[in-house]
Amino acid sequence: MSLVGFSAVATVTLLLCVLTGPDRDDLDEFYTGYGSLSPMRNGLAIAGDYISAATVLGTSGVIALFGYDGVVLALSTALSLMLLMFLLAEPLRNAGRFTMGDALTRRMPGGRSVRITASVVTLASLLPLMLVQLAGTGQLMGFILGFSGESMQTGCIVGVGALMISYAAIGGMKGTALIQILKIVLLLGSGLVVAALMLHRFDWNPGALFDAAAAGSGTGDASLASGLQFAGSASPGIDMISSHLTVVLGGACLPHITMRMYTADSARQVRRSMSWAVSAVALFVLVITVVGFGATALLGRAVVAGADPRGNTAYLLGTRAVFGAEVSTAETVLFTTVTTAIFLTVLASVAGMILACANSLAHDVFAARVREMTPRREMLLARLSAAAVGASAILLATLVQHHSLHPLITLSFCLGASAIAPALVYSLFWRRYTRTGLLATLIGGTVSVLVLMPGTNLVSGSPVAAFPDADFTWFPFTTTGLLSIPLGFLCGWLGTVSSGGARAEEQRRQYEAVEGWILAGAIRGRP
C-alpha cells in the first residue's frame, strides 16, 4: 500500500506542476506565482517549505532518544520562524523581488559582486540539506518497503531526485507551493490522528506518557531534564546554547524560506501568511513531541536506537507501535498515509531548495551579466539551472548515503546563522552598512563555519560521526554557532568601518533613498 501511495502522490503532484506551471515567458509568474496565493495558502506553503524531512524524522528522533532536549530543539525550530515573522518578513518582502540577491542589493544598486556572492552562499547553505534528504530517501524507502540492497536505494535516490527536478523546472513557484500545501495538510492531518491515538493509549494523560517514556529511556528522570543530548561534551550547557542559537538564527534565514516572502503581495498579506505558517509549525511541534515520546514509551530507547542510531525512524516506529499487535484496515490506511506524507515531505522540501538555487543562479549570476536579457532566456536558464543543481545533488547524495549525514544538516544551519542572518539584519536595518561590509559578512561568516566545522565531533571522534574511525576533533562544541555567528557580525562591522569615507557616505544616501520602501513598504520597489 505504501508503494501504491508513493506512486499516486508522484503522479498527482507532477500533474499539478504541469497544470499550474507558467504557460508563458513571465518571470513574475515563474519566480513568485504573481503573489496569487491567499494568505492561508501562502502560509501553509511557507510551513511546508520550513518543515523538511530532517525536521520530521531528525527532531522526532532527538525527542525519542534524549527527551527534553529534543523538545527544546523542536521549540527552537518554531521560535526561529517567529523571529522571521516579527523581525525580517516584511522588510524582506519590501526589499526583495525574486531572490536573496535582490534583497541584499536593494540599497546598493549594481552590486554584481554581491549577487554572485549571495548565489554562492545560497548554494553552499542549501546543497548540504538537499544531500541529507536525498541520501535519506533510499534508507527511508528501504525501511518502509522492506528492502536493503544498495542498488535499490541508489535507484530510489535517482528516481526521487528526477521528480524533484521536474517539480522545480516545470511548476516554478506556484507549482511547488501547491505541493507544499498538499504536503503540510497530509503531514499535519495524519500526525494529529497518530498523536490522538498515542494519547488515547495513555488515557489522554500526558503525564503518564512522559513517565512511561522516562521508564523506557533507560535514564529515568534524566530524560525529562536538560543536558542528556550533550552529556559527553566538555561544556554541556554552553554546547546546548550554541546549538539552539544556531537553529533559531539560521533556520528561518535559509534562502528557500526567505524566497517565500516575495510571493506576498502586500505587507498585510505577509503578516497574515506568517501567522498561518507559525501556527502550522507550532501544531506540528506538538505532534512530533507526542509521537517521539510515545515511541520511547511503547518500544524503549534501545529499540529506537537499534533501528537507527540517530533515531530517524522514531516517527515511523512510534506510528506503527501505537496500533498494537492487531492492525486493522483503517490503521493500515493511516500508516500508509503517514509514510506517503513523509515521502511527499522529501519531494516538496528538496524541490523548494532546488528552485531557490536555480532562481539565484539564473537571476543573480547569469542574468546579471547581460544588461538586457529576455524573459524567455532567463526562464530557460532557471530551468537548466534546476536540472544542473538537481543532477549534482543526486550524484553527491549517492556518494554520501552510507555516511552520517548530521554534519551536513548542522552545516546548513550554521551557514544560515553565521553568514545569511547577519547580512540580512545589517542590510535591512543599518544605514551605514556598505558593499564591502556586506561582502565581508557573507564571506567571513561562511569561511568561519567551513574552518570550524571539520573540528566538531559530528565529523570525527564519535560513533555517530561522519568518520567514526578517525579523530581530528579540536573544536569543543557540536555546532560552530557560538563562535561563527559573532564572527559573521564582526566581519560585517569591520568591513563597513574600513570602507572609504566618500563611498560609505554615498551608499548611506542610497539606503536612505529606499529606507521607506524597505521598512514601511511605502512602494513595492523594483531593482
Buried (B, 14 or more C-beta within 10 A) or exposed (E): EBEEBBEEBBEEBBEBBEEBBBEEBBBBBBBBBBBBBEBBBBBBBBBBBBBBBBBBBBBBBBBBBBBBBBBBBBBBBBBBBBBBBEBBBBBBBBBBBBBBBBBBBBBBEEBEBBBBBBBBBBBBBBBBBBBBBBBBBBBBBBBBEEEEEEEEBBBBBBBBBBBBBBBBBBBBBBBBBBBBBBBBBBBBEBBBBBBEBBBEBBEEEEEBBBBBBBBBBEBEEBBBEBBBBBEEBEEBEBBBBBBBBBBBBBBBBBBBBBBBBBBBBBBEBBBBBBBBBBBBBBBBBBBBBBBBBBBBBBBBBEBBBEBBBBBBBBBBBBBBBBBEEEEEEEBEEBBBBBBBBBBBBBBBBBBBBBBBBBBBBBBBBBBBEEEEBEBEBBBEBBBBBBBBBBBBBBBBBBEBBEBBBBBBBBBBBBBBBBBBBBBBBBBBBBEBBBBBBBBBBBBBBBBBBBBBBBBBBBBBBBEEBBBEEEEEBEBBBBBBBBBBBBBBBBBBBBBBEEBEEEEBEEBBEBBEEBBEBBBEBEEEBEB
